[in-house]
């Protein structure tokens, strides 16, 4: 394989993969360094998710006292985490 063919193949591959390359570069540019903590999901999203879990347990008849206590603990942990 000649250098011209290698260069043509690399160019064709770059053109085909361009959307993926730009998405990767964009993601890398917005990613936080390992030392920084990115709190995701946000408090409201987390509480909404917990509410959905509780509702599912209620609808399936599986919300016993142990599960209520666990949801209370998670709720308090989310509230405590939002203060930081």
Backbone as CSV, one residue per row, in Angstrom:
resi,resn,N_x,N_y,N_z,CA_x,CA_y,CA_z,C_x,C_y,C_z
1,UNK,0.842,-1.165,0.000,0.000,0.000,0.000,0.895,1.237,0.000
2,UNK,0.598,2.138,-0.873,1.435,3.333,-0.980,0.972,4.394,0.024
3,UNK,1.825,5.410,0.191,1.487,6.497,1.123,0.245,7.257,0.668
4,UNK,0.039,7.345,-0.608,-1.135,8.031,-1.144,-2.413,7.276,-0.775
5,UNK,-2.351,5.950,-0.865,-3.508,5.137,-0.508,-3.789,5.210,0.998
6,UNK,-2.730,5.217,1.798,-2.896,5.318,3.251,-3.519,6.669,3.609
7,UNK,-3.014,7.723,2.992,-3.547,9.054,3.246,-5.004,9.158,2.798
8,UNK,-5.348,8.590,1.655,-6.726,8.603,1.164,-7.639,7.811,2.099
9,UNK,-7.162,6.672,2.596,-7.954,5.861,3.522,-8.174,6.594,4.842
10,UNK,-7.136,7.229,5.352,-7.253,7.972,6.603,-8.204,9.150,6.439
11,UNK,-8.137,9.828,5.321,-9.032,10.954,5.054,-10.482,10.473,4.954
12,UNK,-10.706,9.376,4.267,-12.061,8.824,4.135,-12.607,8.412,5.503
13,UNK,-11.772,7.797,6.324,-12.198,7.387,7.660,-12.534,8.603,8.515
14,UNK,-11.730,9.652,8.410,-11.995,10.873,9.179,-13.307,11.517,8.745
15,UNK,-13.591,11.503,7.454,-14.844,12.080,6.955,-16.039,11.273,7.458
16,UNK,-15.928,9.967,7.409,-17.034,9.104,7.855,-17.255,9.239,9.362
17,UNK,-16.189,9.327,10.118,-16.286,9.384,11.580,-16.361,10.800,12.137
18,UNK,-16.454,11.814,11.293,-16.430,13.203,11.748,-17.474,13.517,12.830
19,UNK,-18.748,13.090,12.703,-19.718,13.395,13.772,-19.304,12.800,15.127
20,UNK,-18.784,11.602,15.108,-18.347,10.972,16.357,-17.120,11.681,16.921
21,UNK,-16.235,12.103,16.050,-15.024,12.803,16.496,-15.385,14.136,17.135
22,UNK,-16.285,14.894,16.508,-16.670,16.191,17.079,-17.421,16.019,18.390
23,UNK,-18.254,14.984,18.499,-18.960,14.725,19.757,-17.972,14.363,20.857
24,UNK,-16.975,13.559,20.542,-15.968,13.173,21.528,-15.147,14.374,21.972
25,UNK,-14.745,15.210,21.044,-13.967,16.402,21.386,-14.800,17.346,22.258
26,UNK,-16.064,17.511,21.912,-16.952,18.363,22.704,-17.114,17.814,24.111
27,UNK,-17.295,16.503,24.228,-17.451,15.871,25.538,-16.176,16.025,26.364
28,UNK,-15.034,15.825,25.743,-13.770,15.968,26.464,-13.540,17.412,26.907
29,UNK,-13.986,18.363,26.111,-13.799,19.772,26.453,-14.662,20.179,27.645
30,UNK,-15.826,19.560,27.802,-16.720,19.923,28.899,-16.554,19.031,30.120
31,UNK,-15.801,17.945,30.008,-15.617,17.036,31.140,-14.799,17.718,32.227
32,UNK,-15.182,17.462,33.458,-14.456,18.040,34.589,-13.267,17.149,34.928
33,UNK,-12.195,17.731,35.421,-11.057,16.924,35.852,-11.454,15.984,36.986
34,UNK,-10.658,14.952,37.192,-10.979,13.925,38.187,-11.087,14.496,39.588
35,UNK,-10.376,15.557,39.904,-10.407,16.132,41.237,-11.688,16.881,41.545
36,UNK,-12.378,17.372,40.527,-13.610,18.113,40.737,-14.779,17.144,40.778
37,UNK,-15.716,17.408,41.697,-16.872,16.527,41.751,-18.024,17.178,41.007
38,UNK,-18.584,16.441,40.097,-19.748,16.909,39.350,-20.969,16.242,39.968
39,UNK,-21.803,17.028,40.618,-22.971,16.464,41.283,-24.076,16.317,40.248
40,UNK,-24.337,15.095,39.877,-25.400,14.761,38.946,-26.092,13.540,39.477
41,UNK,-27.323,13.364,39.422,-28.318,14.323,38.985,-28.552,15.398,40.037
42,UNK,-29.265,16.414,39.645,-29.568,17.510,40.544,-30.539,17.054,41.625
43,UNK,-30.637,17.846,42.686,-31.475,17.490,43.835,-32.918,17.208,43.419
44,UNK,-33.502,18.092,42.632,-34.892,17.912,42.220,-35.103,16.643,41.411
45,UNK,-34.149,16.330,40.543,-34.245,15.108,39.743,-34.150,13.875,40.635
46,UNK,-33.246,13.921,41.597,-33.079,12.785,42.508,-34.334,12.566,43.351
47,UNK,-34.928,13.664,43.838,-36.149,13.541,44.631,-37.299,13.017,43.773
48,UNK,-37.366,13.449,42.531,-38.404,12.966,41.627,-38.235,11.466,41.366
49,UNK,-37.000,11.036,41.185,-36.738,9.609,40.982,-37.131,8.796,42.206
50,UNK,-36.813,9.311,43.383,-37.177,8.620,44.617,-38.697,8.559,44.767
51,UNK,-39.370,9.625,44.386,-40.829,9.649,44.431,-41.406,8.596,43.480
52,UNK,-40.812,8.445,42.302,-41.274,7.434,41.348,-41.100,6.030,41.900
53,UNK,-39.986,5.789,42.587,-39.759,4.474,43.197,-40.813,4.210,44.258
54,UNK,-41.074,5.218,45.111,-42.068,5.054,46.167,-43.448,4.783,45.565
55,UNK,-43.808,5.522,44.518,-45.099,5.333,43.871,-45.223,3.935,43.280
56,UNK,-44.148,3.442,42.697,-44.180,2.089,42.136,-44.385,1.058,43.229
57,UNK,-43.720,1.244,44.365,-43.898,0.319,45.479,-45.321,0.371,46.026
58,UNK,-45.913,1.557,46.071,-47.294,1.684,46.532,-48.234,0.956,45.576
59,UNK,-48.049,1.185,44.275,-48.943,0.575,43.282,-48.815,-0.935,43.208
60,UNK,-47.642,-1.468,43.524,-47.464,-2.924,43.493,-47.757,-3.559,44.844
61,UNK,-48.078,-2.734,45.829,-48.409,-3.261,47.153,-47.199,-3.740,47.932
62,UNK,-46.038,-3.233,47.609,-44.802,-3.693,48.248,-44.200,-2.650,49.189
63,UNK,-44.982,-1.640,49.577,-44.442,-0.594,50.433,-44.754,-0.931,51.891
64,UNK,-43.867,-1.710,52.488,-43.988,-2.070,53.896,-43.230,-1.045,54.737
65,UNK,-43.255,-1.217,56.037,-42.601,-0.266,56.926,-41.097,-0.201,56.680
66,UNK,-40.469,-1.328,56.372,-39.027,-1.328,56.088,-38.713,-0.447,54.875
67,UNK,-39.535,-0.543,53.845,-39.313,0.256,52.650,-39.575,1.736,52.936
68,UNK,-40.586,2.041,53.734,-40.851,3.433,54.113,-39.662,4.012,54.875
69,UNK,-39.099,3.216,55.776,-37.931,3.678,56.531,-36.743,3.923,55.611
70,UNK,-36.546,3.039,54.647,-35.435,3.196,53.706,-35.621,4.458,52.858
71,UNK,-36.844,4.716,52.419,-37.115,5.922,51.637,-36.882,7.164,52.482
72,UNK,-37.265,7.095,53.762,-37.010,8.224,54.663,-35.516,8.491,54.805
73,UNK,-34.741,7.421,54.937,-33.285,7.567,55.068,-32.701,8.189,53.798
74,UNK,-33.136,7.717,52.635,-32.649,8.269,51.373,-33.056,9.730,51.209
75,UNK,-34.273,10.057,51.612,-34.736,11.441,51.523,-33.873,12.351,52.383
76,UNK,-33.611,11.914,53.610,-32.771,12.715,54.497,-31.352,12.850,53.949
77,UNK,-30.835,11.792,53.340,-29.488,11.851,52.766,-29.446,12.827,51.590
78,UNK,-30.501,12.841,50.772,-30.547,13.784,49.656,-30.640,15.222,50.152
79,UNK,-31.443,15.448,51.170,-31.570,16.780,51.735,-30.235,17.217,52.334
80,UNK,-29.590,16.312,53.063,-28.298,16.627,53.681,-27.252,16.907,52.597
81,UNK,-27.267,16.147,51.527,-26.310,16.347,50.438,-26.521,17.643,49.687
82,UNK,-27.753,18.132,49.680,-28.021,19.378,48.955,-27.523,20.584,49.719
83,UNK,-27.249,20.441,50.997,-26.728,21.545,51.805,-25.262,21.798,51.546
84,UNK,-24.585,20.859,50.908,-23.129,20.969,50.726,-22.796,21.588,49.401
